[in-house]
Amino acid sequence: MAENKSKEKFLANPIERHDTAAWRGHIEKTKPESNVPIPSEESVHNAKEWVDSNSLS
């Protein structure tokens, strides 16, 4: 696989970056075992408004 070095390099990079995601703004707490972030109620409300206002219908 020597000829596919550039492909291997490209696949090594993550496709999505969650560092600047909007949902990371107001994390109230995280679940202890899974480390899943729980957003604030305000963040959930804002996200719902954004989805409703930007829907295709």
Secondary structure, 3 states (H helix, E strand, C coil): CHHHHHHHHHHHCCCCCCCCCHHHCCEEEECCCCCCEEECHHHHHHHHHHHHHCCCC
